[in-house]
Amino acid sequence: MTGKREVIVTESSGFCFGVRRATETLERAVSEKKSAIYTYGDIIHNRQYLDKMASLGVKSISVDSADDIALQSTEKSQSTVIIRAHGITRAEEEKLSSLEASNPYFHVVDCTCPFVSKVHRIADTETSDDTVFILIGSASHPEVRGIVSWARGECHVFSSEKELSSYIDSHGKEAWGKKRIILAAQTTQKLSEWNFCIKKIQNLYTNVKIFDTICSVTEKRQSEAAEIAPKVDAMLVIGGAHSSNTKKLYDVCREHCPRTYMIETANDIPTELFGSTYKIGIAAGASTPDGIIEEVKTKMAELENNKSFEELIDESLKTINSGDIVTGTVTSVSGTEVHLDIGGKTTGIITLDQFTDDPSAKLSELVKVGDEIKAFVIKNSDIDGIAMLSKRRVDSDAAWFAMEEKAREGAIIEGKISEAVKSGLVMMVGSVRVFIPASLSGVPRNGDLTSLVGTTQKVKIKEVDVRGKRAYGSIRDAARAERRAREEAFWSTAEIGKWYTGTVKNMTVYGVFVEIAPGIEGMIHISELTWKHIRHPSEVVSVGDTIDTYIIDMNRADHRISLGCKTEETNPWRLLHEKYSVGDTAKVKIVSFTPFGAFAEVVPGQDGLIHISEISRERIAKPSDVLNIGDEVDVKIIAIDDEKQKVSLSIKALLEPEEPAADAPAEAEAPAAYSDVVYSTDAPDESIYSDDGENA
């Protein structure tokens, strides 16, 4: 008995742009017969294609053979070397270019894939002695060997996030010092693995430049395979045994469909797929010719289900009883019924209400002739040869068993709250009714449960009674589990000195609380908010502000995280030294007064004192006699005390000396020890010299 099975082929199967360009160039050169044709290494990873090209006289060579071929090339016996899509190393390219330049009858055609050439340029232009070049790919692959040959400075190749993490764990995250990290990928790298590596690097380092170098066709091919694989009974991945992109494509399919097979031709199709398997998916690597794909597709489309005479007799004698689960093939579909061939002389019938819960559904849109359906036998009539079946019952049982598995795993599911009842909430997950007791809803006692109706919630399945058709869940436990997962994720990467961008959530007189990750808060003490002396955090931040902060200290056991914003680079005392020295002139702003002088801001966060004796050449009673808060004045820096971090300023030092009176002898009006008197008698004790302008 032979019939048709459903075969789905991914749209992006087969030659990618780079491979197709290389093979078409090779085939064109062979057909023109103008020279002897060589390929530098295997043009693609497909044994059948390579054998075909070899039969047409194409030879695969290494760079060592190129010297002899170039020497033997003459006007009457010219040679052409075609560089494969994977590309070659920098040294190999320079060698071939040199040979081509020295002999006009020795030709080199570069068919390196543009995506690969792009990675070559990145390695060449973005790397230096101050960088670390990290490539995610297979170190032994010719494409990868070619890419790393263009890099300068430190270079590493990792095949996976696990291998990358192992290196960092064994060498320490500081192993690369302060070098910039350049991150790229092999063009055929598995997309999910690449994303894991990006996340790992970004969690540990800030000075990273990431180049997304995975070929767009590769991404599309893997995405299509991941979409189709869960929907089929078996998956065939066609490609060469040594093809890197085919192996990664196989891994993607295998994650979603356990029955995934890697084959090179239609002859490699497992015999077990010619029996009961109905729906087949096909994906092919970048080096798989269209002809091989079509051959596999055609062979799988024929359902070779040749049963023996004994098997046919057994099937005709098979009895069908109420309560059985049967599998049948759809033979006809009407507006109200679906008819199935369930073996023997019995026709199975599924009415609309036993097919779906939706009374407005159209059966012709849900099922077609040839589909295979599993159904529950409601009743069977041997006389009429008709069995009334229910697909809904099978689907419901499957849903309940799946829910039971989720309960064993402690899984968290998501669904919409459909109603509030007296003692809790009800969520429908497919056909399964999940009850959430009020005490596990997360709503406060005597709170309004109806506020959650219509909302989508995450629920942890606590218990399922398949026979009694009862399931219980907890929103509260799901929230706790998610919170623990977030905390675990945070603490696994948190370390002293690591920076975060957070949000100010709360404020007290002694500091602010900042959320640096979902559900994770730390405190910035008022002394660590700014270098300025402030009385309350509200002087510099508000609730809701976004703030950059780093971990000063942490205690995982107590869930305590101390944060800070101040850095040595922003230390006002350091900025003062970088900008001024004793004897320099500065424009300062008057910020406060004391009986003994005025304080002025020299640089943001650092004030200096203009002693009352240094404000004017004339004696004054108080600073406010000649100055106002907010005035900007020019001063001379007359002293810098590094130990006490104090700055002495003088306005008087910049003033022109007054002309002595003509009828008065010089120095008659001022005692010789004027300055000494001012500083030793009028100057306050050191204890009252403070940046905030207060005195005892």
SVG drawing of the C-alpha trace seen along z (x, -y; Angstrom):
<svg xmlns="http://www.w3.org/2000/svg" viewBox="-26 -116 85 130">
<polyline fill="none" stroke="black" stroke-width="0.4" points="0.0,0.0 1.5,-3.3 0.3,-6.8 1.5,-10.3 3.0,-11.7 3.4,-15.3 7.0,-16.6 8.0,-20.1 11.3,-21.6 12.7,-24.8 12.8,-27.6 16.5,-28.4 17.8,-24.9 20.7,-24.4 23.5,-26.6 23.9,-29.9 24.9,-33.0 28.7,-32.5 28.7,-28.8 26.5,-29.2 28.8,-32.0 31.9,-29.7 30.3,-26.7 28.9,-28.7 32.4,-30.2 34.0,-26.8 31.4,-25.2 31.8,-28.2 35.6,-27.8 35.3,-24.1 32.9,-24.6 35.1,-27.3 38.1,-24.9 40.6,-27.8 43.0,-26.5 43.6,-23.7 41.3,-24.3 42.3,-23.9 40.5,-24.7 42.4,-25.8 41.1,-23.1 37.6,-21.6 35.4,-24.1 32.4,-22.9 31.9,-20.2 29.9,-17.8 31.5,-14.6 29.1,-13.9 29.7,-17.4 33.5,-17.1 33.5,-13.6 31.6,-15.1 34.1,-18.0 37.0,-15.6 35.6,-13.5 35.7,-16.7 39.3,-17.2 39.2,-19.7 41.9,-19.1 42.1,-20.3 45.5,-21.7 47.2,-23.2 49.4,-26.4 52.5,-24.2 51.5,-22.8 50.9,-26.3 54.6,-27.0 54.9,-24.0 51.7,-24.8 52.7,-28.5 56.1,-27.4 54.5,-25.0 51.9,-27.5 52.6,-28.8 50.7,-30.6 49.5,-27.3 49.0,-25.6 47.5,-28.2 46.3,-27.5 43.5,-28.9 43.2,-28.5 39.8,-29.2 39.7,-30.2 36.8,-28.5 34.0,-30.4 35.6,-29.7 38.5,-31.9 42.2,-31.4 44.8,-32.8 46.6,-36.1 49.9,-34.3 48.2,-32.0 46.6,-35.0 49.9,-36.9 51.6,-33.8 49.0,-33.3 49.0,-37.0 52.7,-36.9 52.7,-33.9 49.9,-35.5 51.9,-38.8 55.0,-36.9 53.4,-34.8 50.7,-36.2 49.5,-32.6 48.8,-31.7 45.4,-33.1 43.8,-33.3 40.0,-33.8 38.9,-34.8 35.5,-33.3 35.7,-34.0 32.2,-34.6 31.5,-38.4 30.4,-37.6 33.7,-35.9 35.7,-38.8 33.8,-41.1 35.2,-39.3 38.7,-39.4 38.4,-43.2 37.2,-43.4 40.1,-41.3 42.5,-43.4 41.2,-46.9 39.8,-46.5 42.6,-44.6 45.9,-45.8 48.4,-45.1 45.8,-46.8 42.9,-44.4 41.8,-40.9 40.2,-39.3 37.6,-36.6 36.1,-34.5 33.2,-32.1 33.6,-29.2 35.4,-25.9 39.2,-26.5 40.0,-23.8 37.6,-25.1 39.4,-26.6 37.2,-29.7 38.2,-30.3 41.9,-29.7 41.6,-32.3 39.9,-34.9 42.3,-34.7 45.3,-35.1 44.2,-38.7 44.1,-39.6 46.9,-41.4 47.5,-41.1 46.0,-38.5 43.5,-36.2 41.3,-33.3 38.8,-31.0 36.0,-29.4 33.5,-26.9 30.8,-27.5 29.8,-29.6 30.8,-26.7 34.4,-26.7 34.5,-30.5 33.4,-30.4 35.8,-27.6 38.7,-29.8 37.6,-32.8 37.0,-30.8 40.5,-29.2 42.4,-32.4 40.3,-35.0 38.3,-37.8 41.3,-40.1 43.5,-37.9 42.9,-40.3 43.6,-43.4 42.3,-46.6 42.5,-45.6 39.5,-46.3 37.6,-43.1 36.6,-42.6 34.0,-39.9 32.9,-38.2 31.6,-34.9 32.2,-32.3 29.7,-33.1 27.9,-29.7 28.0,-29.8 24.9,-28.5 22.8,-31.5 21.7,-30.5 25.3,-29.7 26.5,-33.1 23.8,-34.8 24.9,-32.9 28.5,-34.1 27.5,-37.7 25.5,-37.6 28.5,-36.1 31.0,-38.7 28.6,-41.7 28.0,-40.5 31.7,-40.6 33.2,-43.4 32.2,-46.9 34.9,-47.6 33.6,-45.3 32.9,-45.9 30.6,-43.3 30.3,-42.5 27.4,-40.4 29.1,-38.4 26.8,-35.4 25.6,-35.1 22.0,-36.3 21.2,-33.2 22.6,-31.0 20.4,-32.8 17.3,-32.3 18.1,-28.7 18.4,-27.9 15.3,-29.9 13.2,-28.1 14.5,-24.7 13.7,-25.5 10.2,-26.5 9.5,-23.4 11.2,-20.7 8.6,-20.7 5.7,-20.3 7.0,-17.1 7.4,-13.4 11.0,-13.3 13.6,-15.7 16.2,-15.0 19.2,-17.3 21.0,-16.9 24.7,-17.9 28.3,-16.7 29.6,-14.9 32.4,-17.5 30.2,-20.5 30.3,-22.9 27.0,-24.6 25.2,-21.3 26.3,-20.0 25.0,-23.2 21.7,-22.9 21.4,-19.3 21.9,-20.5 19.2,-23.1 16.7,-20.5 17.7,-17.9 16.7,-20.3 13.2,-20.4 12.7,-17.0 14.4,-13.9 14.0,-11.9 16.5,-14.0 18.9,-12.3 21.9,-13.7 22.2,-12.3 24.2,-13.0 22.0,-11.5 18.6,-9.9 20.3,-6.5 21.1,-7.4 17.4,-7.8 16.8,-5.5 14.5,-2.6 12.4,-3.1 11.0,-6.3 9.3,-4.4 6.7,-3.0 4.5,-4.8 6.0,-8.3 3.6,-10.6 5.0,-14.1 8.7,-14.7 10.7,-17.9 13.8,-18.5 16.5,-21.0 19.8,-21.2 23.2,-22.8 24.8,-25.5 26.9,-23.0 24.0,-20.7 23.2,-20.8 19.6,-21.4 19.5,-18.0 20.2,-16.0 17.5,-17.9 14.9,-17.2 15.9,-13.5 15.4,-13.2 12.1,-15.1 10.7,-12.9 11.8,-9.7 10.2,-10.7 6.9,-11.8 6.2,-8.2 4.7,-6.3 6.3,-2.9 4.1,-1.0 4.1,2.5 2.4,4.8 2.6,8.5 -0.5,10.7 -0.4,11.8 -0.4,8.1 -3.4,7.3 -5.3,10.3 -4.6,9.3 -5.7,5.7 -9.0,7.0 -9.7,9.0 -8.9,6.2 -11.7,5.5 -12.5,2.0 -14.0,1.4 -15.4,-1.6 -12.8,-3.3 -10.0,-2.4 -7.7,-5.0 -7.3,-4.6 -5.4,-6.3 -7.0,-6.8 -6.5,-8.6 -9.0,-11.2 -10.9,-10.0 -13.5,-12.8 -14.5,-16.1 -17.9,-17.7 -19.3,-20.7 -20.4,-18.5 -18.3,-15.4 -14.9,-14.0 -14.6,-10.4 -11.5,-8.3 -10.2,-4.9 -9.3,-3.3 -8.5,0.2 -10.4,3.3 -14.0,2.7 -14.7,-0.1 -15.2,-3.8 -14.6,-6.3 -16.8,-9.4 -15.9,-12.5 -18.7,-15.1 -17.9,-18.8 -18.7,-19.0 -16.3,-16.1 -13.6,-17.6 -13.3,-21.0 -14.7,-23.2 -15.4,-26.0 -18.9,-25.6 -18.2,-28.3 -15.1,-26.4 -15.1,-25.1 -13.8,-21.5 -12.6,-22.1 -10.1,-24.7 -9.0,-22.4 -8.4,-19.1 -7.9,-17.8 -8.0,-14.4 -4.9,-12.4 -4.3,-13.8 -3.7,-11.3 -5.8,-11.8 -5.8,-10.0 -9.2,-9.7 -11.1,-8.1 -13.8,-5.5 -17.1,-6.6 -19.1,-3.6 -18.7,-1.1 -21.2,0.8 -19.8,4.0 -23.1,4.4 -22.9,1.0 -19.1,0.8 -19.2,-2.6 -17.3,-3.9 -18.2,-7.2 -15.0,-8.9 -13.9,-11.9 -10.8,-13.9 -11.6,-16.3 -11.3,-13.5 -7.8,-12.6 -6.7,-16.2 -8.2,-16.7 -6.5,-13.7 -3.2,-14.7 -3.5,-18.2 -4.2,-16.7 -1.2,-14.4 0.9,-17.2 -0.3,-19.3 0.5,-16.4 4.1,-16.4 4.3,-20.1 3.2,-19.5 5.9,-16.9 8.5,-19.3 7.2,-22.2 6.8,-24.1 5.5,-27.7 2.9,-28.3 1.2,-31.5 -2.4,-32.0 -5.3,-34.4 -7.6,-34.5 -11.1,-33.7 -13.2,-34.2 -13.2,-34.8 -15.1,-32.4 -15.9,-32.5 -12.6,-31.0 -10.2,-31.8 -9.5,-32.3 -9.9,-30.1 -7.4,-30.1 -8.0,-28.1 -4.9,-26.6 -6.1,-25.1 -8.8,-22.8 -7.5,-22.4 -9.2,-24.4 -6.7,-25.4 -8.0,-26.6 -5.9,-29.1 -6.9,-29.4 -7.3,-32.9 -4.5,-32.4 -2.1,-31.6 -3.3,-34.4 -1.0,-37.1 -4.1,-39.2 -4.1,-40.4 -6.6,-38.8 -10.1,-40.1 -8.7,-41.9 -10.6,-42.2 -9.9,-39.0 -11.9,-40.3 -9.0,-42.8 -7.1,-39.9 -9.9,-38.7 -8.8,-39.2 -5.1,-39.6 -2.3,-37.3 -0.6,-35.7 2.2,-33.2 1.2,-30.2 3.2,-27.3 1.3,-24.1 1.1,-22.5 -1.1,-19.4 -3.1,-17.6 -5.7,-14.9 -6.0,-13.5 -8.9,-11.2 -10.8,-13.8 -9.9,-16.5 -8.6,-18.9 -5.6,-21.1 -4.3,-23.5 -1.9,-26.4 -0.2,-29.3 0.5,-32.8 2.4,-33.5 4.7,-30.5 5.4,-31.4 6.3,-35.0 8.6,-33.6 10.3,-31.2 10.8,-34.0 12.2,-36.2 14.6,-33.5 15.7,-32.9 16.3,-36.6 18.3,-36.8 20.4,-33.7 21.1,-35.2 22.2,-38.5 24.4,-37.0 26.0,-34.6 27.5,-37.6 27.7,-40.3 31.1,-41.4 32.6,-44.3 33.5,-47.1 30.9,-46.2 28.8,-49.1 25.0,-49.1 22.5,-51.6 19.7,-51.7 16.6,-53.5 16.2,-55.4 13.3,-53.7 13.3,-55.2 15.1,-57.8 16.0,-58.3 18.1,-60.9 21.1,-58.6 21.0,-57.5 18.9,-56.2 17.8,-52.7 18.5,-51.9 17.1,-49.0 20.1,-47.8 18.3,-44.7 14.7,-43.5 13.8,-43.0 17.4,-43.7 18.1,-46.8 21.2,-48.2 21.8,-51.3 24.0,-54.3 25.0,-56.0 24.7,-59.8 28.5,-59.9 28.9,-57.9 26.4,-59.9 28.6,-62.9 31.9,-64.5 29.9,-67.5 28.9,-67.9 25.1,-67.6 22.6,-67.4 20.0,-65.3 20.1,-63.0 17.3,-65.1 19.8,-67.8 21.3,-65.7 18.7,-63.0 15.0,-62.3 12.9,-59.1 12.6,-57.8 15.9,-59.1 18.2,-56.9 21.7,-56.7 25.0,-55.0 26.4,-53.2 28.8,-50.4 29.1,-47.8 31.3,-48.8 30.5,-45.8 27.9,-42.9 26.8,-40.1 24.8,-37.4 23.7,-35.7 22.0,-38.9 21.1,-40.1 22.9,-43.4 24.4,-45.4 26.4,-48.7 26.6,-50.9 28.6,-54.1 28.8,-56.8 32.0,-58.6 35.2,-57.6 38.7,-58.8 38.4,-60.3 35.7,-62.7 37.4,-63.5 37.3,-67.4 40.7,-67.4 42.2,-65.6 40.5,-67.9 41.8,-70.9 45.4,-69.7 45.0,-68.9 43.8,-72.5 45.6,-74.7 48.8,-75.2 49.9,-77.6 50.3,-81.0 47.7,-80.5 44.8,-82.9 41.3,-81.4 37.7,-82.8 35.7,-81.5 32.1,-81.8 31.2,-83.0 29.1,-80.3 29.0,-81.2 30.2,-83.6 31.7,-83.2 32.9,-85.9 36.4,-85.2 36.1,-85.0 34.2,-83.8 34.1,-80.4 34.3,-80.2 33.9,-77.2 37.2,-76.7 36.1,-73.5 32.8,-71.7 32.7,-70.1 35.8,-71.8 35.7,-75.2 38.5,-77.5 38.7,-80.1 39.2,-83.8 40.3,-84.9 38.8,-88.3 42.3,-89.7 42.7,-88.6 39.5,-90.2 40.5,-93.8 43.5,-96.1 41.3,-98.1 40.1,-96.7 36.5,-95.5 34.2,-94.4 32.7,-91.4 33.0,-89.7 29.5,-90.8 30.6,-94.4 32.3,-93.9 31.0,-90.5 27.7,-88.9 26.7,-85.2 26.9,-84.2 29.6,-86.8 32.3,-85.6 35.6,-87.0 39.2,-86.6 41.5,-85.2 45.1,-84.0 45.7,-80.5 48.1,-81.2 48.2,-77.8 47.0,-74.2 47.1,-71.8 47.0,-68.3 46.9,-66.7 43.7,-68.6 42.5,-69.1 42.1,-72.9 42.7,-75.8 43.6,-79.3 42.6,-82.1 43.3,-85.8 41.6,-88.7 44.0,-91.2 47.0,-89.6 45.6,-90.6 44.9,-94.2 47.3,-97.1 49.1,-98.5 47.9,-102.0 50.1,-105.0 51.5,-106.2 50.3,-109.6 52.7,-112.5 52.8,-114.0 53.1,-110.8 56.3,-108.8 56.3,-105.4 55.1,-102.5 54.0,-104.9 50.4,-103.7 50.8,-100.0 52.7,-98.1 55.5,-95.8 53.7,-92.7 50.3,-93.4 50.0,-90.1 51.2,-88.3 48.7,-90.0 45.9,-89.1 46.7,-85.4 47.9,-84.7 45.3,-86.7 42.3,-87.1 42.4,-83.8 40.1,-81.1 41.3,-77.8 41.7,-75.0 38.7,-73.2 36.3,-75.8 37.7,-75.8 35.2,-73.7 33.9,-73.4 30.3,-74.0 31.1,-77.4 29.9,-76.7 31.9,-77.7 31.7,-77.0"/>
</svg>
